[in-house]
C-alpha cells in the first residue's frame, strides 16, 4: 500500500493494484509441490535452501519425491554437496563410469567416507542399489568424524556390522529412532527415503529451517476493500510446517519535517494475532541505506490441523494503516 505523497511511508513489499473482490485460496507449497504433507518438509526445505538438493524431476525440479528410496549414488551426491567434498581426480570405481552422479561418488571415495560395495576388492560402488539406514549412518559418522560412544541406543542393531556408527549418530542427536514414541529401534536394514535423509542432514549440519513466508501485505493475492485498509487473503498450507511472518514499514530518505519522529515512534508498529491471541513478534534492528530506512517485525508460526484466522495490523504513529485477515486452512 502506497500512502499519499504527504506520507511517503510504505508497507514492506506493498504495491497499489486493484484486485477483484474474490480470489482463490493460494497454496503455500514451498520449494516443491509434492511434500506438503510430509513430516520431514522442514528438513526438505532446509537442504533445498542450502543447495544440497535441486529436486527429482529435472529440468522442472518442482518435485522432491520424498518417499522414494535413496540410491547409493544419490546419497553420494547429497553428501558431496553437503560436506563440500573435494575431488582427487581418481576414478575410484569401475561400475559408475558415465553415471550422472559419478562426480559425487568419486568425491565420497576420495574423502574416505565410502570404500565400495564389494569387499575386499571394493572396485565397485553399486550406484543404483538402495541405501539402508545403517549405511547412511556410517556415511554421516565418517563424514563428520563423530566420536565413538559406549552407549547402546537401540535394541535392534546389536551385533550389526555398523552398530558403532548408528550409536555415534544417535549420541550426536542426529537420529532418535524409527518407532516413535518409544524410539528404541533404529531399523538398520530398512531402506532410507529421500525425506528421511533430508531430516538427518538438517540435524547433522545444523541447517537453519527455511520457513514459508505468509503474505499479508497489500499485493496479489491479498485483496483490499475500497477503503484500502480492510484486506483479506485465503491460504492453504500444511499443519506442523514452520511459517514466517515478516512485515513492517520503509521510509524514503531524506526525511521531511517530522517524518523521522513519526517513523521511530512507538505507535508506528506491526501487530499480529492468531485465532484472537497475540503472537509474539521480534523487532529487527532498523536498517538504513542511502535511500530508505526499514523497520521490520518477525514471527515464526506453526499451525495445527484445521482452520485458523491470522490478523496483521499496521499502525503509523498510532493510526491504523491496514488490517489484513488471513484465513488459514491446513491440510
Secondary structure, DSSP 8 states (H G I E B T S, - for coil): -B--TT--EEETT-------S----EE--TT-SS-TT-TTHHHHHHHHHTTS---SSTTT-----TTSB-BHHHHHHHHHHHTT----S----SS-TT-TTHHHHHHHHHTTS---SSTTT-----TTSB-BHHHHHHHHHHHTT---------SS-TT-TTHHHHHHHHHTTS---SSTTT-----TTSB-BHHHHHHHHHHHHT-----EE---SSSTT-EE-TTSSEEEEEEEE-TT-EEEEEEEEEEESS--TTHHHHHHSTTSEEEEEETTEE---EE---EE-SSEEEEEEEEEEE--SEEEEEEEEEEETTEEEEEEEEEEEE-
